[in-house]
Amino acid sequence: MQLGKALTNLSIRQGINGEQMAKELHLDPTTVSKMKNDKRNVTTDTAYRYTTMANTHKM
Protein backbone atom coordinates (compact mmCIF):
# COMPACT_ATOMS: atom_id res chain seq x y z
CA MET A 1 0.00 0.00 0.00
CA GLN A 2 1.28 3.44 -0.85
CA LEU A 3 1.55 6.01 1.91
CA GLY A 4 -1.08 8.24 0.30
CA LYS A 5 -3.64 5.45 0.54
CA ALA A 6 -2.56 4.76 4.12
CA LEU A 7 -3.04 8.43 5.05
CA THR A 8 -6.48 8.43 3.47
CA ASN A 9 -7.47 5.22 5.26
CA LEU A 10 -6.26 6.57 8.60
CA SER A 11 -8.23 9.78 8.24
CA ILE A 12 -11.37 7.78 7.38
CA ARG A 13 -10.91 5.38 10.31
CA GLN A 14 -10.30 8.23 12.72
CA GLY A 15 -13.06 10.43 11.34
CA ILE A 16 -10.72 13.37 10.79
CA ASN A 17 -10.39 15.61 7.78
CA GLY A 18 -7.25 16.74 5.98
CA GLU A 19 -6.93 19.91 8.04
CA GLN A 20 -7.10 18.00 11.31
CA MET A 21 -4.56 15.48 10.04
CA ALA A 22 -2.29 18.30 8.90
CA LYS A 23 -2.45 19.86 12.35
CA GLU A 24 -1.52 16.57 14.04
CA LEU A 25 1.34 16.01 11.57
CA HIS A 26 2.48 19.65 11.89
CA LEU A 27 2.10 20.21 8.14
CA ASP A 28 0.26 22.53 5.81
CA PRO A 29 -3.12 21.09 4.70
CA THR A 30 -2.04 21.43 1.06
CA THR A 31 1.00 19.26 1.76
CA VAL A 32 -1.17 16.55 3.34
CA SER A 33 -3.52 16.65 0.37
CA LYS A 34 -0.62 16.20 -2.04
CA MET A 35 0.74 13.31 0.02
CA LYS A 36 -2.69 11.63 0.14
CA ASN A 37 -2.82 11.86 -3.64
CA ASP A 38 0.77 10.57 -4.00
CA LYS A 39 1.87 13.86 -5.58
CA ARG A 40 4.43 14.66 -2.90
CA ASN A 41 7.14 12.55 -1.35
CA VAL A 42 7.07 11.94 2.36
CA THR A 43 10.11 12.70 4.50
CA THR A 44 11.35 10.30 7.14
CA ASP A 45 10.23 12.75 9.82
CA THR A 46 6.69 12.90 8.43
CA ALA A 47 6.55 9.10 8.14
CA TYR A 48 7.58 8.84 11.80
CA ARG A 49 4.90 11.35 12.88
CA TYR A 50 2.32 9.45 10.79
CA THR A 51 3.30 6.17 12.48
CA THR A 52 3.06 7.78 15.90
CA MET A 53 -0.33 9.25 15.04
CA ALA A 54 -1.60 5.90 13.75
CA ASN A 55 -0.48 4.11 16.91
CA THR A 56 -1.88 6.82 19.19
CA HIS A 57 -5.30 6.75 17.54
CA LYS A 58 -5.89 3.00 17.51
CA MET A 59 -9.50 2.00 17.50
N, C-alpha and C positions, 0 to 999 in steps of 0.2 A: 504494500500500500504506500502510495506517495504521501508525503507530509501534508500537502494541501488537503487531501481527502481526510487524513487523520484530524487535522484542525477543524474541518467542517463537521466531522462526526462528533468530536468532542463538544463543539458548541451546541449541537443538536441535543446530545445526551444531557448536557448541563443546563439547557434552556437559556443560554446566553447569546447575545448578538455579537456582531463583529466589534462594536465599540467597547463592549464590556470585556471581550477577550483581549482587545488591544490594551486596555487599561491594566489588566492582570499581567500581560506580557511586557508591559512598559514600552509599547510601540505605538506608532501612529496607526489609526484605523485603516488608512489607505494601504499601508504596508501589510497589515494582516489580510486585507482583501486580496492583495496580489499574491501573497503566500498561499492562501486558500485556493486560488485559481492557478497555482503552480507557475506564476509569472515572475516570481522573485525567489532567489535562493535564500535559504535559511542559514544563519550563522550558527556556530556551535553554541554560543551563549543563548540564542533564542531557542534552540532545540532543548537545551537544558531547562530553561524556564518553562517550556511547553510540557516537558516530562514531569517537572515538579507540580505544575498546575494540574495535569491529568491525575497524578497520584493523590494530590490534595483533595480533589473533587470526586473521588470515587463514589459510585452509587451503591 
